[in-house]
Amino acid sequence: MSYSKIILQDSANIVWPLDDIGQSSSVSKAINFFSKNSFAFSPSINVDNTNVISNPVVFGGGTALSFTSSAVGLSIPALGFLSELYDNKNSCIEFWFQPSNLSSTEQVIFKKRNHDNIGLYIKDNYLIFKYGNSASFAEVSADIVNLKDPNHIIIGRSPSSLIIMVNGNFYFSDSINYISLDKDDNHEINDYFDFYGPLQDSWTIDSIAYYSNILSVNDAKRHYVYGLGKNIGDDIFYHRGGVFYNLSTLDTEKILNINWDYPLEWIRATFNNLVKSDDAIQTRMFSDPEFYSYDNNINTASNTISFHSESGSTALASYIDIKSLSNKIDSGDYPIFLKVKLDGNLPLEETSQRIFTYGIYPDRDIATFDLYNNSGSYKILISASDYSTEFNVENPLDQPDLYIGMQFLNKSLFYFSQSGSSVQTASFNYYDENGFGLDPLISYFPPQSNYVFRIGSSLTYSKDNFSSNTRDVNQFSGTFKKLMVHEKTFSASVDFSYLDSYDRSIYSISYDSLMNRFKTYSYGDITFNIHAIDFGEFINDSTQVVGSNIVNFGYPDVQSSSQVSLYVTQFDYNDTEIHSKTKLSQTNYLDFINNINVSGTYLKFDIELRAEDTSYYPPKIKYFNMETYKSTNNTTVLRNDSGSQYILYPSASIIYLPETKRTPSIFMSDSSGLKLNNSVVDFTENIAPKSLDPRTIEGLVAWFDSRFINGLGASNPEDDSKVLIWQDLSGNNNHAIQSDSASAPVFRLQSLNLLTNNQGNGGESGNLNNIIGINGTASVSSNGVVSGNRALQLIPDGSSVDSYIELGRNTASFVFSADSSYKVLGSVTLLKPQTASYLHDQARTIAIYIDSGSGLTFTASSTTASNIAGTYNLSTEFTAPSNVIDASIRLYNGSFSNSDVIYWDNIAIYSDTSINSWLVPLTSNNDTPVVRFNPNLVIESSASADPFISLYTVYKELNSASNSGFQTNIISGSYTQSNITIGSGSFIDYAAILLYNGIHSDETKTLIQNWLDESFNLD
């Protein structure tokens, strides 16, 4: 089964597998999601500036596209996705991505044509999903752990948030309710997603799919594993570190286990510019700058604030205030730098412009930084009380960029640098009549709570206190670019470019023109040491060895361009570097310490947090975990997440675990699959057919398989399609055919929701068979819809308060199994309260009735939905008795008044009672698709069964309470009918049928039955 078929099973609206570029490049499904669009183009793709490669990212695919140019390389129809047409609906886009390298420059992977703020971008190892209009946008980001493996990416939006999933890891944004998309008038002619190449090197794109829902995390993980050509059971997904397996050794063989799950446990760590909250460690939260302009004669383009515009310079009181200084510069020993550009009107001779002020809010200047015109020569003049110092500005008419800074280290220090120059330093010369005096700023450090930095004008002028004399304002006429607070370790022996590229600012601000607000950047780090005496196994007095190790660290919320990075360095106790500083991925095994002598060394861990938008997207660290294990272990254990289940393997040699959960189309040899030894878990790609194939057994006449309706390697039909031809896989062309559509069986796909049909179009087929209105009229309606386009409307007929919708006896062809537990979900919508004076006890509930031999008896019910207009999600759980003859699910109205209309939607039945959300109901609880028959449906093969046969079937009877799941059945004996008829007689699902001429031995029967049981994941 191809990857494309796997994802089509999960109701993809359209898939471009990119497997046959230039011939047939799309596999599509006709879904009502697109019914509102009338596209002037067919859903095809345009390819340019790319190379077709034969080693695709997706396992088993034909080709993929390699992008080697930053131009548009692939254009696919957007079909209304991520547009205002579906602004209140769920949707997502899925594809595979493998870059050859990463860049610190933000690059576009794909975006909507003519919409820069709708698309996916990459910067460093972070993917950034942007969604918004021409004025503002929201975003969410996630990291790419490494480059050697393909990355499975899903981006999507719900009405309230953005989501991004990378290799099964889920991230979501804050509320996006404030985002309103621009109306797009070009949906019919220009509605495309354009995929771009990188600025350098190359990257590969494969298998793009759209969904009109958001895939669950489990589905995303399943697609990821299938796409890699592997399938690992859900029970060994290791969620915290973002990997799918956890290799460790027995608890008794563990050397070290450090597990810091909340901030109080980080007792070994030293924090720099970080704070501890109740549940995480993060950079400081800074107050936002305040921006005021009296005459609004400013320009905020290009992420700057220019105190001038085309109409002239700002005249009155335009400024930026930076408050809460003690939280930003501590006692003053953190140097602060302001970057400005002299692109406005320069001051007249013997006058100045106030660039920067340090003072006491609201109206007292302490130290001022002015651009002064001294007879045509320009200076930065710094003044405090009666003292001053200055720096010369070269060629101001060239509109240079300047850095102006200050610091207080027992005395005032001032810094200046101009484009292309080194940093100059100055201080006040303070003398009085008695000689050396005090620094004029000594009494103003550390800054108090009401101290402020003001950019653009004096503190003596404000929105509450401004002068009409424009010459008194001394308003700056240049452009503000950014402000930053350097680390204490700042050295003045640097140049302008060093300041401009510095990325470890404790605090810095810049203006975001698009979002119309300031963005605050912050940096912080944690350091701690772990010593070999703790993490190594003593082999003798001078030797310590680690057999294997696990390091996890995690952060629940990293968005925008924020980053959390983990580094480790190995030292000896002379502080000589044994292993250089190495950046680790989110989850990593420290291979360089395994199986070597680590005695007399220690590991220094550095975790750095960088946030480019601290106020909105502060990065957080949640936990750190490190485990090491003895090298003398003789077993390896593969654990599930909770650790309650595990499998032991001897580690003296390499062990292969071909598959822990059956993938129907991937056959592993004895030397492929999950590879285990005492320190490594890895996969091998040695995929090969197993020795057994039904065609290798002599006498095969016909082979019908629900996984390959249209033949091996061909696409399966859409869910709920009529099967007019069921291909014979034996090679004998004994295909099963039904020319009359009304008599043809139905192809059904897999789902956790055990229902086969229900409420119209909530994403499922819309089949309303076996849905009955009792004491009322049941029909589909567009009112009260929770998902899709329709819900079930129930109007009481006035005959009884016992009014409900029944999902047919035995729940619409699904059988409750004896002694099994189930959960039933449903959503009920009231457009207005029910007004009848008397209501049934089960009004507005889900009720379960089961017949154990004495008629249908009440078994369980949900809570009652409130009698207030709104939508309510209800659920109930129950265990079926040991004898189940009949069963009914009732969705109650409970009124007799035909004005008390209610609507039901999103009905689900699960055999897993831990599931709490609705999934599309497709078929019964098994991992394979089926061909579904009822007593009126039949299909016939030309296969001749004469004179003796061996017939093998994998089936499930849908009207038998004793048959709780799929099973194999073997019939041997004489059979003289020349044409084999399938179906006609009962409600039944067939997964496979094998027909052989001749009667098999018990050994052969067992061999074939075992193959069927394994292929279809039967117990």
Buried (B, 14 or more C-beta within 10 A) or exposed (E): BBBBBBBBBBBBBBBBBBBBBEEEBBBBBEBBBBEEBEBEEEBEBBBEBBBBBEEBBBBBBBBBBBBBBBEBBBBBBBBBBBBBBBEEBBBBBBBBBBBEEBBEEEBBBBBBBEBBBBBBBBBBBBBBBBBBBEEBBBBBBBBBBEBEBBBBBBBBBBEEBBBBBBBBBBBBBBEBEEBEBBEBEEBEEBBBBBBBBBEEEBBBBBBBBBBBBBBBBEBBBBBBBBBBBBBBBBEBBBBBBBBBBBBBBBEEBBBBBBEBBBBEEBEBBEBBBBBBEEEBBBBBEBEBBBBBBBBEBBBBEEBBBBBBBEEEBBBBBBBBBBBEBBBBBBEBBBBBBBBBBBBBBBBEEEEBBBBBBBBBBBEBBBBBBBBBBBEEEBBBBBBBEEBBBBBEBEEBEEBBBBBBBBBBEEBBBBBBBBBEBBBBBBEBEBEEEEEEEEBBBEEBBEBEEEBBBBBBBBBBBBEEEBEEEBEEBBBBBBBBBBBBBBBBEBEBEBEBEBBBEBEBBBBBBBBBBBBEBBBBBBBBBBBBBBBBBBBBBBBEEEEBBBBBBBBBBBBEBBBBBBBBBBBBBBBBEEEEEBBEEEEBBBBBBBEEBBEBBBBBBBBBBBBBBBBBBBBBBBBBBBBBBBBBBBBEBEEBBBBBBEEEEBBEBEBEEBBBBBBBBBBBBBBBBEEBBBBBBBBBBEBBEEBEEEEBEBEEBEBBBBBBBBBBBBBEEEBBBBBBBBBBBBBBBBEBEBBBBBEEEEBBBBBBBBBBBBBBBBBBBBBBBBBBEBBBBBBBBBBBBEEBBBBBBBBBBBBBEEEBBBBBBBBBBBBBBBBBBBEEEBBBBBBBBBEEEBEBEEBBEBBBBBBBBBBBEEEBEEBBBBEBBEBEEEBBBBBBEBBBBEEBBBBBBBBBBBBBBBEBBBBBBBBBBBBEBEBEEBBBBBBBBBBBBBBBBBEEBBBBBBBBBEEBBBBBBBBBBBBEBEBBBBBBEBEBEEBEEEEBEBBBEEBBBBBBBBBBBBBBEEEBBEEBBEBBBBBBBBE
